[in-house]
Amino acid sequence: MLKQSRTISKMQMLFSIACFIQASMLLTSFFTPVGGSSSWLAVISSYLVFAVFTIPLIMLIKNFPDKNLFQINAIVFGKVGGKIVSAIYLIFFWTLSSLNTKDIGVFLQQTVMTKTPTYVTIFFLMFLCAWATRKGLSVVTRYASFFFGVSMIIMIFSFIFSYNLMDFSYFLPILDIEPIRFIQTTNVSLNIPLGEIIFFLMIHPEVRDINKNSGKVVYIGSFMGMLNILLVVIHDTAILGEAGKLFTIPTFETLRMISIGDVLSRVEILFAIMLMLLLFFKISFMVYVTTISIAEILEIKDYRRIAFITAALVYISSYIQFNDSYIHAEFGITVAPLIWTFIEFFLPFLTLMIFIVKQKYKKGSEQTA
Amino acid sequence: MKIFRVILIFTMALFLAGCWDSKEVGDLAIVTGMGIDAGAEKDEIKLVLQVGDMSKGQKDSQGETEPIILDSTGVNIQAAIESLKIQSTRSLYFSHNQVILIGEEQARRGIACFLDWFVRNENTRMEVPLIVAKQDAKAVLQTKTTQNNISAFAVKSMLDNDVAPSFYSKINLLSFLSTHINKTTCPIAPIVVSKIDSDKNTILEIEGTAIFKEGKMIGELGIHQTEGLMWILGQSPKRNIIVKNDDGNAALAIVSSQSSISSDYIDGEFINEVNIKATFRISELAGFKDKHSDNIIPFINDLLKDDMYTKIGSAIQSSKNYKSDIFGFGSALYKKSPEKFEQIVENFDEIYSKSPYRINLEVEVLDTGKINGILTDHQNKG
């Protein structure tokens, strides 16, 4: 069993959750074409649904403050059953790590490093991520508050300077969307940025005093992250209106339009920097979690030995996955939210239910005895 | 481990310096203006590029570089660029493009199919103005005005400055695209013409507004109708309004203006309403000898109202004649009542062309400048 010591504070976990969620702002294009001008409402509703759906996750943290998700699985489902369930999570962690790595590679190639092959940029990124992973969670999460602060400042800055480009009538008529499309938008927003915090169930044993106020940490952290996503969606809709659905990275396009006199223009580079910081954080964190997941399943005591191997696996799979960005987007809109719901919310709920039933049964049999 | 780190640092310095495909400024052909004219064949276009020649550093007396005009033909923009690449010794660089000019003939043939390149290309920007050239785009791009050698910059500053109708600065690739994909609103674009003035100087002038429908230019508004359009769209002309009658004339500067449009569909009739509230300051007054200082303001108010009614009404009537809603009345109805909008969207153009409209004007002259009333009136009293 992997030994995890209490190395980070709750505040670090809170900012890590916030950064982790807001790093998905690149993926708003997965749901804005479906939700249109009502996307911002779907983002709010997805947070409300998340607040309910995440209760089992918080209860698992409270009931098992010293055990990570895979260790909880072993307790609840038994040794074999636990390994099977954990293997499902591992595939999920690995897939998401690869997809996010792919995203940053594509983003860099489409925007700032158009002629540099993605395998070069991703190679160095993965090298850094593996290095950070070897140094431990405290290094991976150390700069979360800084990254969050920088990205909030950039977002507020771009909001102020693009205010003259905004037309808030694009939000009218409010909620003019078929219910099924609204549900779909909510589902994508729920699963892709928010539900991914299931990754944190692998590291909560490394957080000091996590058994106290764990709910607060999860809710405030996710709220801060979601607030940034909401700002991005409002910003993009108010500037691009209906045309927003045409762009793969709408926020980047809106920031390209900002110019303050002849003095300041080309400010989209700030967005690129912000996304690189956030995605570097997110991918480092994901690689760390994937590494300790592999170590947990294969019962390797020192996970650091496999950090570079894990990063290499993520690198390779990111390179072979979704070479067509259109199919990637289609997967993100249609298939992923359904599979992700099962892994991010249903499995933890099932785990908690089985645990509660087992506890009751245990108590009942103890009383009978 | 130390050796490993040293190797790593050297590798990163070698591969991540970002200079492996660098190009010196002198090797770039920086595109300052793009024009699309109709080709000889129906399915062919002529792409005209105005390029700043950075290599020569050649400057004229006003300190501006001489632009170079390149052109080539092709079935689409990229095809034309490919043939230009063969001719050009420098790499074409589109990030600093200032304007997209479409020759009138090509605008009437259609531009929808070319929008794709501008939206898709990573070097183009959505805030670049899209303009129709009255003759052809090449003529405008070749124009050297007395104030500016590079016509693309001249046109851009003409659209941006306060003297010309600054609302044109809001008409760019994004606004054109947004209205192009809108179900009912039709795109518009300024019309620019290259002219020789009385002193034999070449000048560029905004001559009106082109109306597009389904990607094709179908008509145009004159300069007075354009003024009406500006009032309706809430972008009052940033210049003095001149009103006159047989007795005299007045120049009035706009102090403030607000406008809104609303639409409704009642009893099978699509009713549109324009509400404008504006305040003015008198810049100049001449004539009106039979008027006194105490009754001149209401008189000027009436003249202003008549002028605005005429221009706004003419703009609306013209757009109805073209069966093209350029003001966004359809969108206003959609935002107010999507159910009612659904009833008319199928047959919108026909319904719009027969729709009645109402113009509500609240006009007030607040300030008479440094003197009260009419100067001639003061003279008579003295």
Interface residues (C-beta under 8 A of the other chain):
Chain A: Q110 T111 M113 T114 K115 V120 F124 S169 L172 P173 D176 L240 G241 E242 A243 L246 E253 R256 M257 S259
Chain B: M12 F15 L16 G18 D21 V119 E122 R125 M126 E127 L174 L177 S178 I181 N182 Y334 K335 K336 S337 P338
